[in-house]
Amino acid sequence: MTRRGLALPGAVLLALAIVFVIAWGTRPGASQAAGPAGQDTAVTSITRSCPPSAPGSGTARISMVALPAQGAGANAGTASTGSATFSAVVTAPATGGTSSAAGKTGGAAGAKTKASAPVTETTPGAVATVTAPGNGGTAVAATGKMAEGFEAEQSDASGTGLVNCTHPGSDMWFVGTGQADGASQVWLYLMNTGNLTASADVTIITDTGLQSGLSSAITIAPSQSVAENITKYVTGSQAVALHVQANTGQVAASAWEGTGSGGAWLPQANAPSTSVVIPGLTVASSAAKLFVMVPGATDAQLKVVAYTPAGAVNQFPGSPVDASAGAATPLALNSLGASAAGLKLTSNQPIVAGVLVPGTGIGSFTTGVAPITEQGVVAGNPAARGITVGLLLTAPSVAARASISVIAADGTVTTPAGDQSVAVAAGHTRAVAVSRPTEGSRGPFAIVVTPQRGSGPLYAVRVVTSGTGGLSAPLTSLLPVSSAMTSITLPPAQDSYTAVLPAANS
């Protein structure tokens, strides 16, 4: 070996020795060998996507509220250190797929989309109702205090939140009834609020299995949305499941089912799991229908338990219920009489599930959701007379306790349940009527559900009924209660040393 050949390995060894000496001299002490177990940091920026108005429903409205950590309503009427901006998203023809209906907007199918100037809100702690700045979808961007505890929903003229404005994502599920069983129309809306082109695969499954139709990826240009009429691909179906998977970028998806006289949005379901909790079965649930999608190749065996105010009721006593692999299985639920309820599905295979509860028009949908974290918020709730607003709270395994408050348009906060928190026994569901604000604006208001320290997992759905009978009156709307986070926990960090050295030439 030449002298030059000996010099390079020697230089490498010298460099390693220097790195070792530096690392040893700057190593953390024994009590600092690992970083903190996780640190909380305030939410400072969020994005949401609101779908266009549903077929035949006219101009879309958006109900919103931001609840910073220092308390609901604490900043109402004061200068903000952030903003929430609502911008129009143009509806354009889809690139890819095979649907001839792509590019039609929900509220005015086939009409050219129009956009107006963005709308900005800057007052945290107060409820606001924004008219959508166009007849397509709406992109929402919130920063600073307006991003903390932020919640927004597409709402109707009464201020009732109908569907959550969702996070853009890469994997989304929806489960609902079939075309032959109440849904003569099925629409899917895809939005891309990013700066780069996105594409998504849409899988359509019914009770007969996988359906062809949207056989290639759908491309969505930046700041545009696409509407797909799914109806012709699900003819004769008793149940429908839609799986949206973004393979480039991120998209926001929303699904709607109904008839020419009206319909309902499908809430986005949790990812497939062997344990699914579905809150929100009202007293009309004696005729409710359960839809179970099994994504895998093996049939699922299900146990379904209904948690009522009187305790747990096995929905299908005896042998487990079978749900077919690769299909959406419809199941008629047993009567629960005049009881509100939440369901827990336990399966030997991962599943996605939803429920159609009878009510006005096609009825309303609820689905498998996550328990409330930190605080659950519904921004849009009607204050009109003749309407009852309430919550169905389910604690499947451990007793739960939460406080409930309402926030008026001017930021006034009241606690209709009194000073004591609401308790839900383990394995039970509790129905709670929520009074409209007694002070401040009489317009639409927000509801905040805050689990107390030591509470077990709590699942909640906002209920709206019309006519006499309180929460036993005919159902108008269901909306699962979403968590509105003011902070997130960063993962723990550990000190490490990495040296990158040039490769030696041979």
Summary of the structure (lengths in Angstrom):
residues: 506
radius of gyration: 25.6
end to end distance: 11.0
largest distance: 98.2
contacts: 1862
relative contact order: 0.16
helix: 8%
strand: 46%
